[in-house]
Amino acid sequence: MLLDVIEDTLVDALKLLPFLFLTYLAMEYIEHKAGDKAEELVEKAGGFGPLIGSVLGMVPQCGFSAAASNLYAGRIITLGTLISIFLSTSDEMLPVFISNQVAIGTILKILSIKVLIGMAAGFVIDLVLQKKHKETGETEHLKIDEMCDHQHCHCGQGNIWKAAISHTLQILFFIVVVSFILNLLISYIGEDSLSTLLSSRPVLGPVIAGLVGLIPNCAASVVLTQLYLEGMINGGAMMAGLLAGAGVGLLVLFRVNENVKENLRITLLLYIIGVVSGILIETAGLTF
């Protein structure tokens, strides 16, 4: 079992590697070339962020959520965009559905609901924050340089390739260590124990599934999807878990964003949106 856990951890890390590297390379380029002009770019592009983010989040694997966390920590994207990506990301759900030959209509329905919830939540969050900033006079500013100071390197200085590689390896090592521990715990807990907690519990099902979804690991989406396919949990519970689940996105966020209180608020917000959505789906009797 230990060898399987090590293999799963390394495979997940290798899947993330290109996303992490390209993200850091782009951030290095922005800081190196754009300078103060990047501030203006963020202001102009931010309005459509939740729309673009929710659609991109549909792409399977954890890569986009990890990239989004880095981009948010550098204030290249808005909080609404980050939440929209976290909510819509499907992680391993899509491959599991396809491998089990789930009807394409069912898959599209689930993906569409996730995208719509992510998009709506993202726009609402950004509108609320914009109103708050106008009232207080606060403005967002890029924090790429602050991220680099935190990780003991220099963005925008020297070779951007070397700096991007340095960032990527630091974060990848952190992800591998934590993911290994989580995979080990999940292996010991087992799917049977999780199904016992999640099945036949109206309202409580989405609450517990949301907690499972918060596990910062792609394995959470596999467990939730498999339990749903086996009839151990209903659609509302599955959606609560998948909406709250952001893969390793939260893990990366806590690593790169120094404001721990903000990270906790984002985690709580993600959980609440996921659970409430799951309960509403369950109450409405929606089936997939």
C-alpha positions in Angstrom: 0.0 0.0 0.0 2.9 2.4 0.8 4.3 1.9 -2.7 0.9 2.7 -4.2 0.6 5.9 -2.1 4.1 6.9 -3.2 3.3 6.2 -6.9 -0.1 8.1 -6.7 1.7 11.1 -5.0 4.4 11.3 -7.6 2.0 10.9 -10.6 -0.2 13.7 -9.2 2.9 15.9 -8.8 4.1 15.2 -12.3 0.7 16.2 -13.7 0.9 19.5 -11.8 4.5 20.3 -12.9 3.8 21.9 -16.3 0.9 24.0 -14.9 3.1 25.3 -12.0 6.1 26.1 -14.3 4.1 27.9 -16.9 2.3 29.9 -14.3 5.5 31.1 -12.6 7.1 31.7 -15.9 4.2 34.0 -16.9 4.3 35.8 -13.6 8.1 36.3 -13.9 7.5 37.7 -17.4 4.8 40.1 -16.2 7.0 41.4 -13.4 10.1 41.6 -15.6 8.5 43.2 -18.6 5.3 44.9 -17.6 6.3 46.6 -14.3 3.7 49.2 -13.3 1.7 48.7 -16.5 0.5 45.4 -15.2 -1.6 47.3 -12.6 -3.6 48.8 -15.5 -3.9 45.4 -17.1 -5.4 43.8 -14.0 -8.0 46.6 -13.7 -9.1 46.2 -17.4 -9.2 42.4 -17.5 -10.7 41.7 -14.0 -14.3 42.3 -14.9 -14.6 39.2 -17.1 -12.4 37.0 -14.8 -15.2 34.9 -13.3 -16.6 34.1 -16.7 -13.3 33.0 -18.1 -12.2 31.3 -14.8 -15.4 29.2 -14.5 -15.1 27.9 -18.0 -11.3 27.1 -17.7 -12.0 25.4 -14.4 -13.9 22.7 -16.3 -10.6 21.3 -17.6 -9.9 18.1 -15.6 -6.9 17.8 -13.2 -5.8 20.1 -10.4 -3.5 22.3 -12.5 -5.8 25.3 -13.1 -6.7 25.6 -9.4 -3.0 25.5 -8.5 -2.2 28.1 -11.1 -5.2 30.3 -9.9 -3.8 30.3 -6.4 -0.5 31.6 -7.5 -2.2 34.3 -9.7 -4.4 35.4 -6.9 -1.5 35.6 -4.4 0.2 37.9 -6.9 -3.1 39.8 -7.4 -3.1 39.1 -11.1 -6.7 37.8 -10.8 -9.6 38.9 -8.5 -11.0 36.9 -5.6 -14.2 36.3 -7.6 -12.1 34.8 -10.4 -10.3 32.5 -7.9 -13.5 31.3 -6.4 -15.1 30.7 -9.8 -12.2 28.5 -10.8 -12.2 26.6 -7.4 -16.0 26.0 -7.7 -16.0 24.9 -11.3 -12.8 22.8 -11.3 -13.6 19.1 -11.9 -10.3 17.6 -11.0 -10.5 13.8 -11.7 -14.3 13.7 -11.9 -14.4 13.9 -15.7 -11.9 11.0 -16.4 -13.8 8.8 -13.8 -17.1 9.5 -15.5 -15.8 8.9 -19.0 -14.0 5.7 -17.9 -17.4 4.5 -16.4 -19.2 5.3 -19.7 -21.5 7.8 -18.0 -23.9 9.4 -20.5 -22.5 12.6 -22.2 -25.7 14.4 -21.3 -25.3 13.7 -17.6 -21.6 14.8 -17.7 -22.5 18.1 -19.5 -25.4 18.7 -17.0 -23.1 18.4 -14.0 -20.3 20.4 -15.6 -22.7 23.2 -16.6 -24.2 23.4 -13.1 -20.7 23.7 -11.7 -19.7 26.4 -14.2 -22.9 28.4 -13.6 -22.5 28.3 -9.8 -18.9 29.3 -10.1 -19.6 32.1 -12.5 -22.5 33.5 -10.4 -20.5 33.3 -7.2 -17.5 34.9 -8.8 -19.4 37.9 -10.2 -21.3 38.5 -6.9 -18.1 38.4 -4.9 -16.3 40.8 -7.2 -19.3 43.2 -7.2 -19.4 43.2 -3.4 -15.7 43.8 -3.1 -15.7 46.6 -5.8 -18.5 48.3 -3.8 -16.5 47.9 -0.6 -13.3 49.3 -2.2 -15.2 52.3 -3.5 -16.6 53.1 -0.1 -13.2 52.7 1.7 -11.0 54.0 -1.1 -8.9 50.8 -1.1 -7.3 49.5 -4.2 -5.8 46.2 -5.1 -2.1 46.1 -6.1 0.1 43.5 -7.6 2.0 41.4 -5.1 4.3 39.3 -7.3 7.3 40.9 -5.8 6.0 40.2 -2.2 5.5 36.6 -3.2 9.1 36.4 -4.4 10.4 38.0 -1.2 8.5 35.4 0.8 10.1 32.6 -1.2 13.6 34.2 -1.1 14.1 34.9 -4.8 13.9 37.9 -7.0 11.1 38.3 -9.6 11.8 40.5 -12.5 15.5 40.3 -12.0 18.0 38.2 -14.0 17.0 35.0 -15.8 13.2 34.6 -15.6 13.5 30.9 -16.6 15.8 30.2 -13.6 13.5 32.1 -11.2 10.4 30.2 -12.6 12.2 26.9 -12.1 13.2 27.8 -8.5 9.6 28.8 -7.7 8.2 25.6 -9.2 10.5 23.3 -7.4 9.8 24.9 -4.0 6.1 24.6 -4.4 6.2 21.2 -5.9 8.3 19.8 -3.0 5.7 21.3 -0.6 2.8 19.7 -2.5 4.5 16.3 -2.7 5.2 16.1 1.1 1.6 17.2 2.1 0.0 15.1 -0.6 1.9 12.0 0.5 0.6 12.4 4.0 -3.0 13.0 2.8 -2.9 10.0 0.4 -1.7 7.8 3.3 -4.5 8.9 5.5 -7.1 8.4 2.8 -5.7 4.9 2.2 -6.1 4.0 5.9 -9.6 5.5 6.2 -10.9 3.7 3.1 -13.9 4.4 0.9 -16.2 2.1 2.9 -15.8 4.4 6.0 -16.5 7.5 3.9 -19.6 6.0 2.3 -21.0 5.1 5.7 -20.6 8.7 6.7 -22.1 10.2 3.5 -25.0 7.8 2.6 -28.6 8.1 3.7 -28.2 11.4 5.5 -30.3 14.3 4.2 -28.6 17.7 4.6 -25.9 16.1 6.6 -24.6 14.3 3.5 -23.7 17.6 1.7 -22.2 18.9 4.9 -19.8 16.0 5.3 -19.2 15.7 1.6 -18.1 19.3 1.5 -15.5 18.6 4.2 -14.3 15.6 2.1 -14.1 18.0 -0.9 -11.9 20.4 1.1 -9.2 17.8 1.4 -6.4 19.5 -0.8 -5.8 16.5 -3.0 -7.2 15.3 -6.3 -8.1 11.9 -4.7 -11.1 13.6 -3.0 -12.8 14.1 -6.3 -12.2 10.5 -7.3 -13.7 9.2 -4.0 -16.8 11.4 -4.2 -17.4 10.6 -7.9 -16.9 6.8 -7.3 -19.2 6.8 -4.3 -21.9 8.6 -6.4 -21.5 6.1 -9.3 -21.9 3.2 -6.9 -25.1 4.7 -5.5 -23.6 5.4 -2.0 -24.3 9.1 -2.1 -26.8 11.2 -3.9 -26.3 14.0 -6.5 -26.6 16.8 -3.9 -23.9 15.4 -1.7 -21.6 14.7 -4.7 -22.0 18.3 -6.0 -21.4 19.8 -2.5 -18.1 17.9 -2.3 -17.0 18.6 -5.9 -17.9 22.3 -5.6 -16.0 22.7 -2.3 -13.1 20.7 -3.7 -10.3 22.7 -5.4 -7.7 20.0 -5.7 -4.4 21.2 -4.5 -5.5 24.8 -5.1 -6.1 25.5 -1.4 -2.8 23.8 -0.5 -0.9 26.1 -2.9 -2.9 29.2 -1.7 -1.8 28.6 1.9 1.8 28.2 0.8 2.0 31.3 -1.5 -0.4 33.7 0.1 1.0 35.0 3.5 -2.4 36.3 4.8 -3.6 33.2 6.7 -6.8 34.8 7.9 -7.7 35.6 4.3 -6.9 32.0 3.2 -9.2 30.7 6.0 -12.0 33.1 4.9 -11.6 31.8 1.3 -11.8 28.2 2.5 -14.9 28.9 4.5 -16.5 30.8 1.7 -15.8 27.9 -0.7 -17.2 25.4 1.7 -20.4 27.4 2.4 -21.1 27.9 -1.3 -20.5 24.2 -2.0 -22.7 22.9 0.9 -25.5 25.3 0.3 -25.6 24.5 -3.4 -25.6 20.8 -2.6 -28.5 21.1 -0.1 -30.5 23.1 -2.7 -29.9 20.5 -5.3 -30.9 17.8 -2.9 -34.0 19.6 -1.8 -35.0 20.4 -5.3 -34.8 16.7 -6.2 -32.4 17.3 -9.1 -31.1 14.1 -10.6 -28.1 13.5 -12.9 
